[in-house]
Amino acid sequence: ASKHAVIGLTKSAAAEYGKAGIRINAVCPGVIRTAMYQRMIDQGLADEHSIRRLHPIGRIGEVEEIAGAVLWMCSEQAAFMTGHSMTIDGGMTAI
């Protein structure tokens, strides 16, 4: 539900601020290997094998993969993109 709110807010803000030349986009990541994720694994609050199985790609996402997408979204190559929510989740929402 929270990702749907982000998507709606992104589209609304893009429509409102587009005339001022401001692009509004969002990133909707799946499970990403971060310090918080690692703490959950270490504390037994999550099972990495089970989490991997949620992703058709069969692995956990890496911070660099999200960063690369964000850098591209901020570049001139994406200058015509606004109001878009980019899902980067290893196919998790595809199933």
C-alpha positions as CSV (number, residue, x, y, z in Angstrom):
1,A,0.0,0.0,0.0
2,S,2.8,2.4,0.8
3,K,4.4,1.9,-2.7
4,H,1.0,2.8,-4.3
5,A,1.0,6.0,-2.3
6,V,4.5,6.8,-3.5
7,I,3.5,6.1,-7.1
8,G,0.4,8.4,-6.8
9,L,2.4,11.2,-5.1
10,T,5.1,10.9,-7.8
11,K,2.6,11.3,-10.6
12,S,0.8,14.2,-8.9
13,A,4.0,16.1,-8.2
14,A,5.3,15.5,-11.7
15,A,2.1,17.0,-13.1
16,E,2.3,20.0,-10.8
17,Y,6.0,20.8,-11.1
18,G,6.6,19.8,-14.7
19,K,5.8,23.3,-16.0
20,A,8.7,24.6,-13.9
21,G,11.1,22.1,-15.5
22,I,11.3,20.0,-12.4
23,R,11.2,16.3,-13.0
24,I,9.8,14.0,-10.3
25,N,10.5,10.3,-10.3
26,A,10.7,7.6,-7.7
27,V,12.6,4.3,-7.1
28,C,10.7,1.3,-5.6
29,P,13.4,-1.2,-4.6
30,G,12.9,-4.7,-3.6
31,V,15.0,-6.4,-0.9
32,I,18.5,-4.8,-1.0
33,R,21.6,-5.9,0.9
34,T,22.1,-3.1,3.3
35,A,23.4,-2.9,6.9
36,M,19.8,-3.0,8.2
37,Y,19.1,-6.1,6.1
38,Q,22.3,-7.8,7.4
39,R,21.3,-7.0,11.0
40,M,18.0,-8.7,10.4
41,I,19.7,-11.8,9.0
42,D,22.3,-11.8,11.9
43,Q,19.5,-11.5,14.5
44,G,17.5,-14.3,13.0
45,L,14.6,-12.0,12.1
46,A,14.9,-13.0,8.4
47,D,16.1,-16.0,6.4
48,E,18.2,-15.1,3.4
49,H,17.4,-18.3,1.6
50,S,13.6,-17.6,1.9
51,I,14.1,-14.0,0.8
52,R,16.1,-15.1,-2.3
53,R,13.3,-17.3,-3.3
54,L,10.9,-14.3,-3.4
55,H,13.0,-12.9,-6.3
56,P,12.7,-14.7,-9.7
57,I,16.3,-13.5,-10.3
58,G,17.3,-15.7,-7.3
59,R,19.3,-13.2,-5.3
60,I,19.2,-10.1,-3.1
61,G,19.7,-6.7,-4.7
62,E,22.9,-4.7,-4.2
63,V,23.1,-1.0,-3.2
64,E,25.1,-0.3,-6.3
65,E,22.3,-1.5,-8.5
66,I,19.9,1.0,-7.0
67,A,22.5,3.8,-7.1
68,G,23.2,3.1,-10.8
69,A,19.5,3.5,-11.6
70,V,19.2,6.7,-9.5
71,L,22.2,8.2,-11.3
72,W,20.7,7.4,-14.7
73,M,17.3,8.9,-13.6
74,C,19.2,12.1,-12.7
75,S,21.1,12.2,-15.9
76,E,20.4,14.0,-19.2
77,Q,19.7,10.6,-20.7
78,A,16.4,10.5,-18.7
79,A,15.6,14.2,-19.3
80,F,12.2,13.3,-20.8
81,M,11.2,11.0,-17.9
82,T,8.9,12.4,-15.2
83,G,6.1,10.9,-13.1
84,H,7.7,7.5,-13.3
85,S,8.2,5.0,-10.4
86,M,11.0,2.7,-11.3
87,T,10.6,-0.8,-9.8
88,I,14.0,-2.4,-9.1
89,D,13.1,-5.6,-7.3
90,G,14.6,-8.6,-9.1
91,G,11.2,-9.5,-10.5
92,M,9.5,-9.8,-7.1
93,T,6.4,-7.8,-8.2
94,A,6.2,-9.8,-11.4
95,I,5.1,-12.9,-9.6
